[in-house]
Protein backbone atom coordinates (compact mmCIF):
# COMPACT_ATOMS: atom_id res chain seq x y z
CA UNK A 1 0.00 0.00 0.00
CA UNK A 2 1.40 3.38 -0.97
CA UNK A 3 1.28 6.50 1.18
CA UNK A 4 -1.35 9.06 0.23
CA UNK A 5 -1.71 12.79 0.73
CA UNK A 6 -5.21 14.26 0.77
CA UNK A 7 -6.67 17.69 0.17
CA UNK A 8 -9.84 18.34 2.14
CA UNK A 9 -12.63 20.52 0.76
CA UNK A 10 -15.94 21.48 2.32
CA UNK A 11 -19.19 21.08 0.40
CA UNK A 12 -22.85 21.61 1.22
CA UNK A 13 -25.52 19.57 -0.52
CA UNK A 14 -29.27 19.97 -0.26
CA UNK A 15 -32.34 17.89 -0.93
CA UNK A 16 -36.07 17.77 -0.29
CA UNK A 17 -35.77 13.97 0.01
CA UNK A 18 -33.45 13.59 3.02
CA UNK A 19 -29.97 13.64 4.50
CA UNK A 20 -28.53 10.84 2.35
CA UNK A 21 -29.80 12.47 -0.82
CA UNK A 22 -28.24 15.80 0.21
CA UNK A 23 -24.86 14.09 0.73
CA UNK A 24 -25.17 12.24 -2.58
CA UNK A 25 -26.01 15.46 -4.42
CA UNK A 26 -22.87 17.15 -3.07
CA UNK A 27 -20.57 14.19 -3.86
CA UNK A 28 -22.00 13.57 -7.33
CA UNK A 29 -21.77 17.26 -8.32
CA UNK A 30 -18.17 17.50 -7.05
CA UNK A 31 -17.27 14.30 -8.89
CA UNK A 32 -18.16 15.94 -12.21
CA UNK A 33 -15.33 18.46 -11.93
CA UNK A 34 -12.91 16.96 -9.38
CA UNK A 35 -11.04 13.67 -9.43
CA UNK A 36 -9.57 11.51 -6.70
CA UNK A 37 -12.50 11.82 -4.28
CA UNK A 38 -11.95 9.16 -1.60
CA UNK A 39 -14.01 9.79 1.53
CA UNK A 40 -16.41 12.19 3.24
CA UNK A 41 -17.31 13.21 6.77
CA UNK A 42 -20.63 14.83 7.72
CA UNK A 43 -19.87 17.94 9.77
CA UNK A 44 -23.22 19.72 9.93
CA UNK A 45 -26.87 18.95 9.28
CA UNK A 46 -29.64 21.52 8.97
CA UNK A 47 -33.23 21.55 7.87
CA UNK A 48 -36.08 23.90 7.15
CA UNK A 49 -39.52 23.53 8.60
CA UNK A 50 -42.41 24.21 6.25
CA UNK A 51 -45.93 24.27 7.69
CA UNK A 52 -44.93 22.10 10.66
CA UNK A 53 -43.05 19.49 8.60
CA UNK A 54 -39.47 19.02 7.41
CA UNK A 55 -39.38 20.73 4.04
CA UNK A 56 -35.72 20.65 3.08
CA UNK A 57 -32.37 19.20 4.22
CA UNK A 58 -28.93 20.77 3.94
CA UNK A 59 -25.80 18.76 4.86
CA UNK A 60 -22.23 20.07 5.03
CA UNK A 61 -19.47 17.53 4.45
CA UNK A 62 -15.70 17.47 4.31
CA UNK A 63 -14.43 15.51 1.30
CA UNK A 64 -10.94 14.02 1.05
CA UNK A 65 -9.31 14.03 -2.38
CA UNK A 66 -6.12 12.06 -3.05
CA UNK A 67 -3.46 14.27 -4.61
CA UNK A 68 -1.66 13.00 -7.74
N, CA, C and O of each residue as an XYZ file, in Angstrom:
272
protein
N       0.839     -1.174      0.000
C       0.000      0.000      0.000
C       0.888      1.242      0.000
O       1.813      1.355      0.804
N       0.599      2.164     -0.902
C       1.403      3.384     -0.968
C       0.849      4.435     -0.008
O      -0.310      4.383      0.401
N       1.715      5.392      0.337
C       1.279      6.501      1.181
C       0.483      7.488      0.339
O       0.780      7.693     -0.838
N      -0.516      8.089      0.941
C      -1.350      9.058      0.231
C      -1.325     10.393      0.953
O      -1.135     10.459      2.167
N      -1.520     11.452      0.186
C      -1.711     12.792      0.726
C      -3.066     13.266      0.219
O      -3.382     13.115     -0.961
N      -3.866     13.842      1.118
C      -5.214     14.260      0.768
C      -5.390     15.758      0.909
O      -4.811     16.386      1.796
N      -6.191     16.318      0.033
C      -6.666     17.685      0.166
C      -8.099     17.560      0.655
O      -8.850     16.716      0.167
N      -8.481     18.385      1.609
C      -9.838     18.341      2.140
C     -10.584     19.596      1.698
O     -10.095     20.714      1.861
N     -11.774     19.394      1.137
C     -12.626     20.519      0.758
C     -13.948     20.382      1.502
O     -14.320     19.290      1.932
N     -14.643     21.486      1.647
C     -15.936     21.480      2.322
C     -17.021     21.748      1.297
O     -16.904     22.666      0.485
N     -18.071     20.952      1.333
C     -19.192     21.080      0.402
C     -20.490     21.071      1.189
O     -20.556     20.513      2.284
N     -21.519     21.687      0.632
C     -22.849     21.610      1.223
C     -23.818     21.186      0.140
O     -23.946     21.839     -0.896
N     -24.504     20.073      0.398
C     -25.515     19.571     -0.523
C     -26.894     19.754      0.078
O     -27.035     19.849      1.297
N     -27.902     19.805     -0.762
C     -29.265     19.974     -0.261
C     -30.212     19.038     -0.996
O     -29.937     18.580     -2.105
N     -31.344     18.767     -0.335
C     -32.344     17.888     -0.929
C     -33.667     18.019     -0.175
O     -33.694     18.258      1.032
N     -34.745     17.859     -0.908
C     -36.071     17.767     -0.288
C     -36.318     16.352      0.214
O     -37.208     16.129      1.034
N     -35.529     15.390     -0.277
C     -35.769     13.970      0.011
C     -35.191     13.505      1.343
O     -35.795     12.658      2.002
N     -34.026     14.039      1.766
C     -33.445     13.594      3.020
C     -31.948     13.836      3.094
O     -31.331     14.375      2.176
N     -31.386     13.416      4.224
C     -29.967     13.641      4.496
C     -29.086     12.899      3.500
O     -28.158     13.487      2.944
N     -29.359     11.624      3.266
C     -28.527     10.836      2.345
C     -28.556     11.417      0.940
O     -27.532     11.442      0.258
N     -29.704     11.878      0.508
C     -29.803     12.473     -0.824
C     -29.012     13.773     -0.895
O     -28.406     14.068     -1.925
N     -29.006     14.556      0.182
C     -28.235     15.800      0.210
C     -26.741     15.509      0.096
O     -26.025     16.197     -0.633
N     -26.267     14.484      0.821
C     -24.859     14.088      0.731
C     -24.548     13.610     -0.685
O     -23.547     14.019     -1.273
N     -25.386     12.763     -1.221
C     -25.173     12.236     -2.578
C     -25.129     13.355     -3.611
O     -24.302     13.326     -4.522
N     -26.007     14.333     -3.474
C     -26.013     15.461     -4.417
C     -24.684     16.206     -4.388
O     -24.150     16.568     -5.436
N     -24.147     16.436     -3.189
C     -22.869     17.146     -3.073
C     -21.727     16.335     -3.680
O     -20.916     16.874     -4.433
N     -21.658     15.043     -3.358
C     -20.570     14.188     -3.855
C     -20.654     14.026     -5.372
O     -19.641     14.123     -6.063
N     -21.851     13.781     -5.888
C     -22.003     13.574     -7.329
C     -21.660     14.835     -8.117
O     -21.012     14.755     -9.161
N     -22.085     15.995     -7.629
C     -21.772     17.258     -8.316
C     -20.263     17.508     -8.296
O     -19.688     17.887     -9.316
N     -19.618     17.299     -7.149
C     -18.170     17.500     -7.048
C     -17.423     16.535     -7.963
O     -16.415     16.901     -8.568
N     -17.914     15.311     -8.063
C     -17.272     14.302     -8.890
C     -17.265     14.628    -10.377
O     -16.486     14.050    -11.136
N     -18.124     15.546    -10.799
C     -18.164     15.940    -12.212
C     -16.990     16.843    -12.592
O     -16.597     16.896    -13.758
N     -16.427     17.555    -11.602
C     -15.332     18.464    -11.929
C     -14.039     18.173    -11.157
O     -12.997     18.745    -11.474
N     -14.090     17.307    -10.169
C     -12.906     16.960     -9.379
C     -12.622     15.474     -9.514
O     -13.540     14.683     -9.727
N     -11.359     15.091     -9.391
C     -11.037     13.666     -9.432
C     -10.307     13.274     -8.151
O      -9.792     14.134     -7.436
N     -10.266     12.004     -7.869
C      -9.567     11.508     -6.697
C     -10.360     11.589     -5.407
O      -9.786     11.472     -4.324
N     -11.687     11.789     -5.501
C     -12.502     11.821     -4.284
C     -12.431     10.453     -3.613
O     -12.628      9.429     -4.268
N     -12.149     10.430     -2.301
C     -11.952      9.164     -1.601
C     -12.899      8.943     -0.435
O     -13.368      7.823     -0.232
N     -13.193      9.986      0.339
C     -14.009      9.794      1.532
C     -14.730     11.093      1.872
O     -14.386     12.159      1.362
N     -15.738     10.991      2.746
C     -16.410     12.194      3.236
C     -16.752     12.024      4.710
O     -16.847     10.912      5.229
N     -16.934     13.163      5.361
C     -17.314     13.213      6.773
C     -18.414     14.261      6.920
O     -18.231     15.412      6.522
N     -19.540     13.877      7.481
C     -20.627     14.829      7.722
C     -20.240     15.707      8.907
O     -19.933     15.201      9.986
N     -20.255     17.024      8.704
C     -19.870     17.943      9.774
C     -21.038     18.769     10.300
O     -20.982     19.286     11.415
N     -22.092     18.894      9.502
C     -23.218     19.719      9.931
C     -24.476     19.290      9.185
O     -24.427     18.977      7.995
N     -25.582     19.278      9.882
C     -26.873     18.946      9.275
C     -27.890     20.000      9.696
O     -28.018     20.325     10.877
N     -28.604     20.523      8.717
C     -29.635     21.522      8.971
C     -30.893     21.155      8.199
O     -30.856     20.358      7.261
N     -31.990     21.743      8.604
C     -33.233     21.551      7.872
C     -34.139     22.751      8.013
O     -33.990     23.557      8.932
N     -35.071     22.859      7.101
C     -36.079     23.901      7.148
C     -37.416     23.275      7.451
O     -37.738     22.185      6.979
N     -38.184     23.984      8.243
C     -39.519     23.531      8.603
C     -40.512     24.321      7.766
O     -40.471     25.551      7.721
N     -41.401     23.596      7.108
C     -42.413     24.209      6.251
C     -43.783     23.713      6.692
O     -44.100     22.534      6.536
N     -44.575     24.589      7.229
C     -45.930     24.266      7.693
C     -45.922     23.085      8.668
O     -46.749     22.179      8.569
N     -44.973     23.112      9.610
C     -44.934     22.100     10.657
C     -44.281     20.782     10.265
O     -44.297     19.831     11.048
N     -43.706     20.709      9.063
C     -43.052     19.488      8.597
C     -41.668     19.826      8.050
O     -41.398     20.967      7.673
N     -40.793     18.814      8.013
C     -39.473     19.019      7.408
C     -39.673     19.246      5.919
O     -40.242     18.408      5.220
N     -39.197     20.389      5.446
C     -39.379     20.732      4.039
C     -38.126     20.578      3.198
O     -38.206     20.392      1.984
N     -36.952     20.655      3.850
C     -35.718     20.652      3.076
C     -34.547     20.320      3.988
O     -34.512     20.755      5.139
N     -33.591     19.557      3.483
C     -32.373     19.200      4.219
C     -31.171     19.859      3.591
O     -31.113     20.028      2.373
N     -30.201     20.236      4.425
C     -28.927     20.771      3.945
C     -27.827     20.136      4.800
O     -27.862     20.232      6.027
N     -26.854     19.489      4.156
C     -25.804     18.764      4.860
C     -24.440     19.262      4.388
O     -24.165     19.296      3.189
N     -23.593     19.646      5.337
C     -22.231     20.072      5.033
C     -21.299     18.899      5.299
O     -21.379     18.247      6.340
N     -20.413     18.643      4.337
C     -19.472     17.531      4.451
C     -18.057     18.011      4.148
O     -17.862     18.988      3.426
N     -17.086     17.318      4.702
C     -15.697     17.468      4.306
C     -15.388     16.290      3.409
O     -15.724     15.151      3.734
N     -14.747     16.558      2.276
C     -14.429     15.509      1.304
C     -12.913     15.443      1.146
O     -12.253     16.459      0.930
N     -12.373     14.232      1.257
C     -10.944     14.022      1.055
C     -10.651     13.604     -0.379
O     -11.249     12.665     -0.904
N      -9.717     14.319     -1.004
C      -9.307     14.025     -2.377
C      -7.831     13.622     -2.348
O      -7.000     14.326     -1.775
N      -7.518     12.497     -2.963
C      -6.123     12.060     -3.048
C      -5.392     12.932     -4.071
O      -5.867     13.114     -5.192
N      -4.252     13.461     -3.683
C      -3.463     14.266     -4.611
C      -2.649     13.353     -5.522
O      -2.215     12.279     -5.105
N      -2.444     13.781     -6.765
C      -1.663     13.004     -7.739
C      -0.202     12.960     -7.330
O       0.615     12.353     -8.022
